[in-house]
Amino acid sequence: MSNNYKFLLSYDGTRYYGWEHQPDTDMTIQGKIENVLTKMTESESVVEVIGCGRTDAGVHAKGMVCNARLNTNMDVSDIRDYMNHYLPDDICVREVGIASDRFHSRYNAVGKTYEYTCYIGDTKPMFNRKFVFVPVDHPEIMQILSSKKNDISQKQKPDIALMKKAAAYLMGEHDFAAFCSNPRMKKSTVRKVDTIDIEQRGDYLHMTFHGTGFLQHMVRILTGTLLEVGYGKREPENMLTLIDGGKRADAGFTAPAKGLCMIKVDY
């Protein structure tokens, strides 16, 4: 029986070249999912899996959504168990359900939530090192700190109040061209960012972004720019200049992929 199935996935993106399958490697999330589903259904052609978006190489997910049309008599729990048995240990199928024939994981998505996590403690995030970014170890932040007077410690913490003030300027509908890494972007770079929540919990700084959609590397560039505000390189009001100018070179650095995680997709 042929049905359109919806999948909810979590994965550790450390080893992978992003979500989208590529012709010269089998180390993509989409490729791994398609290979398992093709074997499960004994299909003569590769099962096409449609993702809600394309996470970059090294980016993680707790709530990635995708869909695929399958011809199988297996029930949804058996499909989930089969996939989890044959997929690598760093990819988990959390839920499988039958969706409507018209459901499309990308086109039907109305919002996405991403979280970027930084470690700002005084030691090392040993057990979480694959999933967090340590700002003071990054060349851009090190340069900011070393340029300051009075021999400020390399373990200086970012000013979260200033970061929140800067984030307020970024919320709403704007042209985010300055925060897009694709210089040949032909489509509109206008996006709506509903919320940017910045919160410190213990030694970890969490930045949560929710919007209708995001440009290539947009969340990582927003994160790098906000951290530059927190460490004193730029003022919160500079966000308005960046939005008006629309030049990528004027915005902050691109934060590393490992600190980013897709949390949820809204339908």
Secondary structure, DSSP 4 states (H G I P E B T S, - for coil): -EEEEEEEEEE-GGGSS-SS-BTTBS-SHHHHHHHHHHHHHT-SSPPP-EESS-PPTT-EEEEEEEEEEEE----HHHHHHHHHHHS-TTEEEEEEEEEPTT--TTTT--EEEEEEEEE-SSS--TTTTTT-B-GGGSHHHHHHHHTSSTT--TTPPP-HHHHHHHHHHH-EEEE-GGG-S-TT--S--EEEEEEEEEEEETTEEEEEEEES---TTHHHHHHHHHHHHHTTSS-TTHHHHHHHH--GGGS-----GGGEEEEEEE-
